[in-house]
Amino acid sequence: MATDINHARRCGFITLAVTLILLSTLAAVSAFIGKVLIADKRLTLNEIEYRVVMAAAEKGIAEAMAELKVEPAATAISGSIATASASGSYQVTIMPNGVPGVSDILSRATLDSGAEAVVTVQVAERGILNPNNSGPAGPLMVAGTLPANGTITIVANPNGGGPGIPVSIWSAGGVDIGGSATTCGLDEYHNGGCNKDNAYSYKSGSETIIGPDIVANAPDFPDDLVEYVFGEPDSAEGWARIESQATAIVNSCSDPRITGGAGVFIVESVQNCTIGSIGTREAPVVLITKDSNLTINANSQVYGLVFAYDTDPSGADEYKITINGGAKFFGMMLANHNSIDLPNGHYAAVYDPEVLCNINYCQGRPSGEAPFVSFSYVPGSWKDWE
């Protein structure tokens, strides 16, 4: 009997000991799992906050890029961000880099929890015109022949061929001046007008004088006029980049945006594109007509650069440029094809350095929109540390 009682006591003790060991093990495992879950939760929250604060900093960079397009002189912007998991704010500073045309953008974001992120990037600005050229060499550039008929006055670029070398017409083909065509300099045009006595080239009765300002049958005429003007190749990729800088791509030359102020406008496949007065000296336009007949109405004034572009200049379709009597063009006109019709009327093509200057911002950008400038990130400049 005593033996049975002792055996029962030993079994009970063993059972109790095993139970306590199991309970201790379970408690330890539960505590460990709890710590793991808490640590995992903390890591998850930290990851969420990191993503939110980085998104806020990058949002500041994106808004700064948009602000530069509207207000190129901007130096700082700020904003806030709020999500279901976190909220905070960001401050962005825009500073000159020291390299002309390059700025440093620094965006610092802070969440209410104290999490912080800093993102910096360098941004370069680029004008619509080819930076390797000071602009078209003359007021008229044609990749074919040019009949300069009627009472036409062409005012030369005084430095089109180099310092002090005027260029009024530059063409890949021949130039035929007739009627009472006259080319002269800016000073002569603004001080009494062009006439036989002060002209570089002229046609008067049976007398025809072709001066060095008319560069015809030029062997060095650009093979790719698109690249010469815009610095982009005449390819699908090049046009995509040009179109990305456009203020508007329209299918009507009566679109009010064309007459609404400065900008880059592309007109595509309009059978007869007829324009009146557009642009001003202070707010010129860059007008590109693609596969379109272009007519400038009589007595109109056009300020800017007009580029008549034929996607297949050697093809059967011939797109014409017609300038009607009394029209005045202040700036530059270019065509990569023939079929330019200059009727026997009175009109003028005037190289205007102020127009080109306002397109190139050579005197600095004014406050307000910068329609001729695009901004892009400098490759390899992005970083998320100070």
C-alpha positions in Angstrom: 0.0 0.0 0.0 2.8 2.4 0.9 4.6 1.5 -2.3 1.5 2.5 -4.3 1.2 5.8 -2.5 4.9 6.6 -3.2 4.5 5.6 -6.8 1.5 7.8 -7.2 3.4 10.7 -5.6 6.3 10.3 -8.0 4.0 10.2 -11.0 2.2 13.3 -9.8 5.5 15.1 -9.3 6.7 14.2 -12.8 3.4 15.3 -14.3 3.6 18.6 -12.4 7.2 19.1 -13.5 6.4 18.4 -17.1 3.4 20.6 -17.0 5.4 23.5 -15.6 8.2 23.0 -18.2 5.6 23.0 -21.0 3.9 26.1 -19.5 7.3 27.8 -19.2 8.2 26.9 -22.7 4.8 28.1 -24.0 5.2 31.4 -22.1 8.7 31.9 -23.5 7.6 31.1 -27.0 4.6 33.5 -26.6 6.9 36.2 -25.3 9.3 35.7 -28.2 6.6 35.7 -30.8 5.2 38.9 -29.2 8.5 40.6 -29.5 8.9 39.4 -33.1 5.5 40.7 -34.0 6.1 44.0 -32.3 9.5 44.4 -34.0 7.9 43.4 -37.3 5.1 46.0 -36.8 7.8 48.6 -36.0 9.7 47.7 -39.2 6.5 47.8 -41.2 5.6 51.2 -39.8 9.1 52.5 -40.4 8.9 51.2 -44.0 5.6 52.9 -44.5 6.9 56.2 -43.1 10.0 55.9 -45.2 7.9 55.5 -48.3 5.6 58.3 -47.4 8.4 60.8 -46.6 10.3 59.9 -49.7 7.1 60.3 -51.8 6.6 63.7 -50.2 10.2 64.7 -51.1 9.8 63.5 -54.6 6.5 65.3 -54.9 8.3 68.5 -54.0 10.8 67.9 -56.8 8.0 67.3 -59.3 6.2 70.4 -58.2 9.4 72.5 -58.5 9.8 71.3 -62.1 6.2 72.4 -62.9 6.7 75.7 -61.1 9.9 76.5 -63.1 7.9 76.2 -66.3 5.4 78.7 -65.1 7.7 80.9 -63.1 11.4 80.4 -64.1 12.6 82.8 -61.4 11.1 80.7 -58.6 13.5 80.0 -55.7 11.3 78.1 -53.3 8.0 76.2 -52.9 6.4 74.3 -50.1 3.5 72.0 -49.6 2.0 69.2 -47.5 1.0 65.6 -47.8 -1.6 63.5 -46.0 -2.3 59.8 -46.2 -4.1 57.3 -44.1 -0.8 56.2 -42.5 1.1 59.5 -42.1 1.1 63.2 -42.9 3.7 65.9 -43.1 5.1 68.8 -45.2 8.0 69.5 -47.6 10.1 72.5 -48.5 11.9 72.9 -51.7 14.7 75.3 -52.6 15.9 76.1 -56.1 19.5 77.4 -56.4 21.9 78.3 -59.2 24.4 75.5 -59.7 27.2 77.7 -61.0 27.0 76.1 -64.4 25.1 78.3 -66.8 21.5 77.0 -67.3 21.8 74.4 -64.5 20.0 74.6 -61.1 20.1 72.5 -58.0 16.7 71.5 -56.5 16.7 70.3 -52.9 13.5 68.9 -51.4 13.3 68.3 -47.7 10.2 66.4 -46.4 9.3 65.9 -42.7 6.4 63.8 -41.3 4.6 64.6 -38.1 6.3 61.6 -36.5 9.7 63.1 -37.1 10.7 61.0 -40.1 12.7 63.0 -42.6 14.0 62.6 -46.2 16.1 64.8 -48.5 16.2 64.5 -52.2 18.4 66.6 -54.5 18.7 66.7 -58.3 20.2 69.0 -60.9 18.0 70.4 -63.6 19.2 71.8 -66.9 17.2 74.2 -69.1 17.2 74.2 -72.9 15.6 76.6 -75.3 13.6 75.6 -78.3 16.3 76.7 -80.8 19.5 74.8 -81.4 22.0 76.0 -78.7 24.9 75.5 -81.2 23.6 78.3 -83.4 22.8 81.9 -82.5 19.6 81.4 -84.6 18.8 81.2 -88.3 21.5 83.0 -90.4 19.0 85.1 -92.4 15.3 86.1 -92.4 14.7 83.7 -95.3 16.2 80.2 -95.4 15.0 77.7 -98.1 16.1 74.2 -98.9 15.2 74.8 -102.5 14.8 77.8 -104.9 13.4 81.2 -104.0 11.7 83.6 -106.4 11.9 87.0 -104.7 9.4 88.9 -106.9 7.2 91.9 -106.4 8.0 95.0 -104.3 9.6 92.9 -101.6 11.9 94.3 -99.0 14.3 91.8 -97.2 16.2 93.1 -94.2 19.4 91.1 -93.6 20.8 89.6 -90.5 23.8 91.9 -90.0 26.0 89.1 -88.7 24.4 86.1 -90.4 27.7 85.0 -92.1 29.9 86.0 -89.2 30.6 89.3 -87.5 29.7 92.2 -89.9 28.7 89.8 -92.7 25.0 90.3 -93.6 22.8 87.6 -94.9 19.3 88.2 -96.2 18.6 84.9 -98.1 20.3 81.5 -97.6 19.2 78.8 -100.0 20.2 75.4 -101.2 18.9 76.3 -104.7 18.9 79.4 -106.9 17.5 82.8 -106.0 15.7 84.9 -108.6 14.9 88.5 -107.6 12.5 90.3 -109.8 10.0 93.2 -109.8 11.4 95.8 -107.4 13.0 93.5 -104.8 15.5 95.1 -102.5 17.6 93.8 -99.6 19.3 96.1 -97.1 20.5 96.5 -93.6 18.7 97.1 -90.3 19.9 100.7 -90.0 18.9 101.6 -93.5 15.4 100.0 -93.0 14.8 101.8 -89.8 16.2 105.1 -91.0 14.4 106.0 -94.2 13.8 102.6 -95.6 15.5 100.4 -98.2 16.2 101.8 -101.7 18.5 101.3 -104.6 21.1 103.6 -103.1 21.5 101.8 -99.8 20.7 98.2 -100.9 22.9 95.2 -100.8 20.9 93.6 -103.6 18.2 94.9 -105.8 16.2 94.7 -109.0 15.3 98.0 -110.7 14.0 97.9 -114.2 16.4 96.0 -116.3 19.2 96.4 -113.7 19.8 93.5 -111.3 22.5 93.5 -108.6 23.0 90.4 -106.5 25.2 91.1 -103.5 27.0 88.8 -101.1 24.0 88.9 -98.7 22.1 86.5 -101.0 23.8 83.1 -100.5 22.3 80.9 -103.2 23.1 77.4 -104.3 25.0 77.2 -101.0 27.1 73.9 -100.7 27.1 74.3 -96.9 23.3 74.7 -96.6 22.2 72.3 -93.8 21.3 68.8 -94.9 18.9 68.6 -91.9 17.1 71.9 -91.5 15.2 70.6 -88.5 18.4 69.9 -86.6 19.9 73.2 -87.7 16.9 75.1 -86.2 15.9 73.0 -83.2 18.9 70.9 -82.4 17.0 67.7 -82.9 17.3 65.3 -85.8 14.6 65.0 -88.4 13.4 61.7 -87.1 10.5 60.3 -85.1 12.5 60.6 -81.9 13.6 64.1 -82.7 10.1 65.3 -83.5 8.8 63.7 -80.3 11.2 65.8 -78.3 10.2 69.0 -80.3 6.5 68.2 -79.8 7.1 67.7 -76.0 8.2 71.4 -75.9 5.2 72.7 -77.9 2.7 75.0 -76.2 0.0 73.4 -78.4 -0.3 71.0 -81.3 -3.3 72.1 -83.3 -5.2 71.1 -86.5 -6.6 74.6 -87.2 -4.7 77.8 -88.0 -7.6 79.8 -86.5 -7.0 78.2 -83.1 -7.1 81.1 -80.6 -4.1 79.8 -78.8 -1.9 80.8 -81.8 -3.0 84.4 -81.5 -3.0 84.3 -77.7 0.6 85.2 -77.1 4.1 83.7 -77.0 4.5 80.0 -77.5 5.6 77.1 -79.7 2.7 76.0 -82.0 2.7 73.0 -84.3 0.1 72.8 -87.1 -0.3 69.4 -88.6 -1.8 68.5 -92.0 -3.9 71.5 -92.6 -4.7 71.8 -96.3 -4.7 75.6 -96.2 -3.2 77.2 -93.1 -4.1 80.9 -93.3 -2.8 83.3 -90.6 -3.2 87.0 -89.9 -1.3 89.0 -87.4 0.3 86.8 -84.7 2.8 87.5 -82.0 4.5 90.7 -80.9 8.1 91.8 -80.6 7.9 91.2 -76.8 5.9 87.9 -77.2 6.9 86.2 -80.4 5.7 82.8 -81.7 7.4 79.8 -83.1 5.0 78.4 -85.7 5.7 75.0 -87.3 3.5 74.0 -90.2 3.8 70.3 -91.1 2.5 69.2 -94.5 0.4 72.3 -94.9 0.0 75.1 -97.4 0.7 78.4 -95.6 -0.8 81.8 -96.4 0.0 85.0 -94.6 -2.9 87.4 -95.1 -2.4 90.8 -96.7 -1.4 93.7 -94.3 -0.7 91.2 -91.5 2.2 91.5 -89.1 3.9 88.3 -87.9 6.5 88.3 -85.2 8.5 85.2 -84.6 9.9 82.1 -86.4 7.9 80.3 -89.0 9.1 76.9 -90.2 7.3 75.3 -93.2 8.0 71.6 -93.0 7.4 68.9 -95.6 7.7 65.4 -94.3 8.6 64.2 -97.8 10.1 67.2 -99.7 11.0 65.0 -102.7 7.5 63.5 -102.9 4.6 64.4 -105.2 2.9 66.7 -102.7 4.0 70.3 -102.9 3.1 72.7 -100.1 3.2 76.4 -100.9 4.0 79.5 -98.9 2.2 82.6 -100.0 2.8 86.0 -98.5 0.2 88.5 -99.7 0.6 92.2 -100.3 1.2 94.5 -97.4 2.2 91.7 -95.0 5.3 92.2 -92.8 7.3 89.4 -91.3 9.5 90.3 -88.4 11.8 87.4 -87.6 12.7 84.4 -89.7 11.0 82.1 -92.2 12.4 78.7 -93.1 11.2 76.0 -95.5 12.7 72.5 -96.2 11.0 72.5 -99.6 10.4 74.6 -102.8 7.1 76.0 -103.9 7.3 79.4 -102.2 5.0 81.9 -103.9 5.9 85.6 -103.4 3.3 87.5 -105.5 3.8 90.9 -107.1 2.7 92.8 -104.0 4.4 95.0 -101.4 5.6 93.0 -98.4 8.6 92.8 -96.2 10.7 90.1 -94.4 12.7 91.8 -91.7 15.3 90.1 -89.6 14.5 91.3 -86.1 17.2 90.7 -83.5 14.8 91.5 -80.6 12.4 88.8 -81.7 15.2 86.2 -81.8 16.5 87.6 -78.4 13.0 87.1 -76.8 12.9 83.6 -78.1 16.4 82.8 -76.8 16.0 84.9 -73.6 19.3 86.5 -74.4 18.5 89.3 -71.9 17.3 87.0 -69.2 13.8 85.4 -68.9 11.0 87.7 -67.8 8.8 86.9 -64.9 6.0 84.6 -66.0 5.8 81.6 -68.4 8.8 80.4 -70.3 7.2 78.9 -73.4 10.5 78.5 -75.3 12.3 76.7 -72.5 12.1 73.1 -71.3 13.6 71.6 -68.1 15.1 68.2 -67.7 17.0 66.2 -65.1 20.7 66.0 -65.4 21.4 62.2 -65.6 23.2 60.8 -62.6 22.5 63.9 -60.4 19.6 62.4 -58.3 20.5 61.5 -54.7 18.7 61.0 -51.4 21.4 62.1 -49.1 23.1 65.4 -48.2 
